[in-house]
Amino acid sequence: MPDGSAVDINIDLDHPPEDRPAPSSGAKPWLVATGVTVLAATLGLTLTLRSGSTPACAAGRALAAAPPTGTATHSGKATFYDSKGAGGNCSNPAAPANRLYVALGPTEYSAGAACGGFLDVVGPKGTVRVLIMDQCPECEPGHLDLSREAFARIADPVQGLVPVTYRAVVNPPLPGPLTFRIKEGASQWWFAVRVGNHGNPLRSVEVRQGDSGPWQSAARQDYNYWLIASGAGPGPFNLRISDVYGNRVTVGGIRMAPGQVQNSTVRMYAPGGTSTRRPSASTRPTGNRPTATPTPTRRPVEVARASAPATDPPTTRSARANARWCEG
C-alpha cells in the first residue's frame, strides 16, 4: 500500500461478507487495530442510522420527566386525535363519557405519573378541561394531543395545530369515590392494581394483607397499574393512597377479584378541594371493618388479558392520520 493512501471500508449490513483471504502474517499490528476501530465506529453509526426507532429530535426528551403539577402556566401547541373509545395507555376502562381527554408526550406523561390528572387548556377560542389518559410517543414537551371534541372547544378543527397555554388542575371535582381494579392474572404471588377517580396525579400506593402486617410499596408501571411482583397475599387488602399534593386515604376490603372494578365509598379529598383526613394504621379501629367495602361495578369489565401475569403495557397508539413533526 503506497504511503498516504486512504483506507476504503465497504460495509453492507444486509448481506453476508464475501469470502476474503486472510491477511498475510506480515500485516502491521497498528494497521489491524486501526481497521478494527474504524469498523466498530462505522457499525455503530450505521446501526444508529438504520434503527429509526428514535428520531434525532427526541434526544433531549429524557430531561426532567415529570407531569404538569401546581399552578404554573405552560405554553405549547395542540393537535387532536381519536382514541375510538379506548382508555389509552393509562388503562382506563374506556374514554370518559364527555370525550374530553388528552395524550401527553413521554416527558410529561412521565411513565404514567400523569395518569388521572386534569389540565385546563386555553386556545384561540376558549378553554377546556381534559383528563390525562394517554401517551403521545412522538410529542415533545408542550405538545398536547387533545381529543377531537376537546380541540373543538378551543379552536376550529380545520386548523389542526394551534398555540395553547395550559396548567394542572389542583384538587379538581371528583367524579366519585375511589375505584380499584386488580389486574388479570393477579394472585397471592403477583399483585397489580389500578386506582381510579383520584383527581390529582398519585405519588404512592401501599398495600398490606388484612389489618396487620407491614405496608408494602407498590411500583408504578407506565400503563398505570401499581405492581408488587412478589405478591401481597390472598386478600382482602388495605390500600393506602397518596397524591402529589399530600392528600392521603386508606381503604379496606379490597378483594382479590382480577378483572373486576371495585367501588369504594372513600373519596381522595372532600368536595371543594379540602384534603381528607389521613388515618393511620395505629388509629384505625381493628373491629367491624372495613369502613368502605367495595362491591363489583355493573359496568362492562375491561377486556381481559387471559395470559399469565405480565408487566408489559398496552400497545402504544400507532401513528395517526394527522401529521407529526419535530421542530428545531
N, C-alpha and C positions, 0 to 999 in steps of 0.2 A: 504494500500500500504506500503510495507516494506520500511524503511529508506534507501536512497541511490539508489533506483531503477530508471531506465530510463523511460521517458515517450515516448511511441511509438505513432506517429500520422500517420495514413494511409489515404491519400487523393487521390481520383480518380476523376479528373475533367470531365471525360467522362460519368459518371453515377451518378444518384442522390444518396445522402447518405441514408443508411438504417435507418429505424426507430430505435431509441435508447431510452432507458429510460431516463427520465430527471434526472439530478444529484440530489443527496439527499440534503436535506436542510442543512446537516452538512458539505457540501463541503467547503474547506477552501478558502476564497476570494483570497489569494495570488496565490493559485494553478490555480483558474479560470482565473485570469488576465494573468498569465504566459502562460496558454494554448492558450488564445486569441492572445497574442503577437506572439507566435511561429506559430500559424495557419496563421496569417496575413503575416508573413515573408515568410512562405512556399508557400502560394498562390502567393505572388508577384514573388518569384523565379520561380515557376512552370509556371506562365503565361508568364514570360520573356523568358523562355527557349522554350515554345511551340509556341510563336508568330512567330518566324522565319522571320519576316519582315525586320529586320536589322541585318546583320552579325556582329559578335563581332569585326571584324577588321575595321568596319565603325565608331567605337566610336570616333575617332579623326577627322572625316571629317568635323565636324561643325566649325572647327577653320579657321578663316580668309578667308572666302569665297570671292573671287574676281577673275575677269577674267584676263588672261595674258595681260599686257599692258606695254608700254615703250620699252626700248631696252635691258632689261635683258634677258640673255640666260638661259634656264631651261634644266635640264637633266631629262630623263624619259624613257619610253618604248612605243612601238606602237604595236597595233594589227589591225585587219581590220574587216569590216562588210559591208553589202549591204543594203541600205535603200529602195531598189527596186523602185527607182524613187520618193519616198515620200520626203517631205521637212523637216522632222524631227520636234523636239519639238520647234524649232524657228518659226514654222508655215509658212515656205516658201511655195510658190505655188507648187514647185517641187524641186528636186535636181538640182544643177547647171548643165548647158549643158556640161561642161567639166568633170563632175563627180568627181571633186576634193573637198572633204569636210571632216569634222572631227566632232566627238562627244567627248565632254569633260565630265569628272566626275562632280558630284554635286558641289564640291568646286570651280572648275574653271569655270564651267557653270554659277555658281553664280545666280541661279534663273532667268536666261535669260539675265543677264547683258552682257554676252559674245557674244550674238547673232549678226550676221552680221559682226563680225570682221574677220581678217585673221591671220593665223600663217604660218611662214616659218619653215618647219620641215626638219632636216638633219638626214639621216640614213646611213647605211653601204655603199650604192652605189649611193647616190645622194641627191638632195634637191627638195622639192615640196612645193608649196604654196596652202593652203587649206582654204576654207570658214568654219567658225564655224557655224554649222547648227543644231546640235543635242546634246542631253544629253545621256551619258552612265551611268545609275544609279549605276552600280557596279564598276565603275572605280575610283580608288583613285587618288589624285593629282599627276600629271606627267604621267598618263596613257592616251595616245591618242588612240582613236579608229577611225582609218582612213577608208576612202572608199577603196575598193579593188584596184581601179585604182590609188589612191594616194599612197597606200602602195607599189604597184609595181614600182613606181618611185624611191623609196628609198631602197628597199630590195626585195629579192626573196620571193614571197608569200608562198613558201613551208616552209619558216622559221616560219611564223605565229606570232612570237613575237621577236622584235628586240630592242636594245637600240637606243635612239634618243636624239637629242637636238632640242630645238625649241624656237622661240621667236615671239612676236607680230609684225605685220607689221603696222608701223605708217603711216597714210595717203596713203594707197595703191591706185593704179589707180582705178578709179570708173567705174563700168560697164555702168553708165548712170546717168541721173538726179534722184532725189528722187522720190519714188513712195509711194502711200498711199492706204491702204485698210481698209475701215470701216467694222467692223465685222457684220456677220449676226445677226439679232435681235436688232441691234442698232436703237435708235430713239432719239427724243429730250430729253428723260428722262434717257437714258442709252447710254454712248458713249465708244467705244473702237476702236482703230486704230493701224494698223501695218505699220511701216515705213520701206521702202526697199532702197537698193543702198546707204547706208550711209558710208560704208567703214570702219570706226572705230566704236568701241562699243559706244553706246549712253549713255549720262548722264541724259538727261531730255527731256520731250516733254510737251509743254504747249499749251493750246487750248483756243481760245475765239470765241464767236459768232460774225461774221461780222468784222467791222473795229473799233468797240468801245467796251467798257466794260472791265472788269478785265480779266487778264490771269488766267486760271485755270491749275494747275499742274496735269498731268495725272500720275497714278501709274503704274509702270511696272509690268506686270504679267509674271510668269515663262514660259509661252508659247509665249512670245514676242509680246503681244499686250499691248497698253497703255490705261488704263481704267480711266474713270470718272464715278463712279457708279451713281451719281445723274444726269448725263446728261450734255450736253454743249449747248443745244438749237437745233433748226431745221436746222441750217446751212444756207448758206455756212460758212466755218470756216477759220480762220487763225491759222496756226500751227507754233510754234517756236521750232526749233530742236537744241539741243546742244550735242556735243560728248565729250568724256573724255579728249580730247586734246585742248578744248577751241574753236573749230570751232562752229559757230552758224549761222543759217539762218532762215528766216521767209518765209513761203509760204502761199499764199492766194487762195481763191476759191475752197477749198476742200468741195465737196458736200456730203450731207447725202445720200450716194448710197451704202448701205450694199452689200457686196459680190463682188463689182467691184474694180479692181485695177486702180487707177487714176494716170496718169503720169504727172509730173510737168516738168518745164524747169530749175529748180534750182538744182545745184549741192551742195553737202555738203562742198566741198572745190574745189579750182581751180586745174587743172592738174598740176602735179609736186609737189603736197603736200602743196601748199600755202593756208593758211586759207582764206576763203571768207570773205567779209565784213559782219559786224553784224548789219543789220538795226534794229533800234528800232521803237517802235510804234509811238513815237513822231516825228521822222524824215521821216517816210514813207508817201508818198502822199496819201491823202484820196480820190482823184478822179481818174477816169479812171483806176480802179483796176480790177482784180489783175494783178500783174506783171507776174505771172505764172498761167495759167488756166489749171488745169489738165483735161484730157479727158479720157474716159474709154479705157483701153487697148483692143486689139483684141485677145490677147492670151486667152486660156481657163480659165474660172473662177475656183477658188478652189471649192472643193466640199462643198456645203452649209450645215450649221447646221440649220435645219428647226425649231429647238426648240426656245423657248423664250430666252431672254438674260441670259447668264450664264457665270461664271468666271472659270469654270473647264477647265484645259488644255487638249490638245490632249493626248491620251493614250501613255505612255512612251513605248520605244522599249521593246519588250519581250526578254527573254533570247535567245541568238543566238547559232548557232551550235559551233562556236569556243569557247573553254573553257575559263572561267574566274576564277581567284583565288585571294586570299589576301596574301600578303607577310608580314612576321613579321618584 
